[in-house]
Amino acid sequence: MNTSTFETYESEVRSYCRHFPKVFTEAKGAVITDEDGSRYIDFFCGAGAVNYGHNNEYIKQKVVDYLATDGIIHALDMFTAPKRAFIEGLEKKIIEPRGLSYKIQFCGPTGTNAVEAALKLARKVKGRRNVFSFMGCFHGMTLGALSLTSEMYARNGAGATLGDVTHIPAPYMFEGLDVLGYMQAMIDDDHSGVEKPAAVVMETLQAEGGIRPFSNEFLRGVRDFCDRNDILMIVDDIQVGCCRTGTFFSFERAGIEPDMVVLSKSIGGMGMPLAILLLKSELDIWKPGEHNGTFRGNQLSFIAGAASFDYLLENNVEAETRRKGELVKAFVEKEILPLDERLELRGMGLIWGIDFGKIDPDLSEVIIEKCFDRNLICECAGRNGAVLKIMPPLVIEDDLLMQGLEIVAECTKEALAK
């Protein structure tokens, strides 16, 4: 298999291809095929960008049909029929039935750009520069989003000062620490050295942080903290939204309504680039063009995204995600956790992590390489990359899901035996 072109001409910044050094040509559902015809079960899911499966037949056909009409493809933020259909679908089929109320801002086509928009707007609305973010988080690689992100490997690549963010210990980090009380004390104490923030930006489940779900109680506590202190609550649902945790929005389980929600990845339906910011109407104080981007109007993404709303409703994707998540949990608890009492399992819906940190953080890397040799694609997350991440497309067939889990179990046994 010829990879010399990439190795000769592509930047050293390339990443995933180092773990999965094959040339891929096709993908369908939860299976990816390389140019030699080898098939791989996908437990990676484009980092959450193809929740409804590779080349989802229903969504793909909508895109193909639109392309055949010579419909407009690029339109900046002009009015178009595909954008109208996307807006109406998201509002009427997803947002309003959940008792929520948001306006929609279309950002540049990556999640980090929508995070930047949320930061800029929060600071503009509240007139404050500081923002709270939780240790263990990942919010993107542009400077504003990177200032929120706590991973030092990513931060060290900035080459610039990353400021105006106070990182708060995540609730799982220090037993007995009252994190909400700690945040309150910081803004009440005139000797804390910490400025009152414009917003708290958070994932409800830290994905790259090691599959760390925050409890419903804690999420409600953050909402209350923000309400009491005139602070905006911003939820980053880029990776764990779009049904990944078993509900369309990851925060639904806590019965809260954030002030802003950031969505990307699978909001584009089938891996199409799209990123949006949902915001309460009273926060919409932008001046025209104050945050923009050449590709904030990708019409194919609107077509695919709108189709995904129909698909997920017609196919009970949320309920199916919860059901399949229980299959993962039961299998790992029965077949993998007994291999070593130091192993930990965390997750919900169809995002799970097996933590090898208490044994040897490097084990997870060894196991994902063994898995790839057995035609399973998965990745690592968390501190020191110690967590093996299980994140297949939500539409994966049960037998394929179990086949992938069997491979994880086999590779774990091998790695632990050495």
Beta strands, then each sheet from edge to edge (+ up, - down):
strand 1: 24-28
strand 2: 31-34
strand 3: 39-42
strand 4: 103-106
strand 5: 131-134
strand 6: 165-168
strand 7: 199-202
strand 8: 205-206
strand 9: 212-213
strand 10: 232-236
strand 11: 260-263
strand 12: 276-279
strand 13: 344-348
strand 14: 351-355
strand 15: 376-377
strand 16: 379-381
strand 17: 387-390
sheet 1: 1+ 2- 3+ 15+
sheet 2: 4+ 12- 11+ 10+ 7+ 5+ 6+
sheet 3: 8+ 9-
sheet 4: 13+ 14- 17+ 16-
end
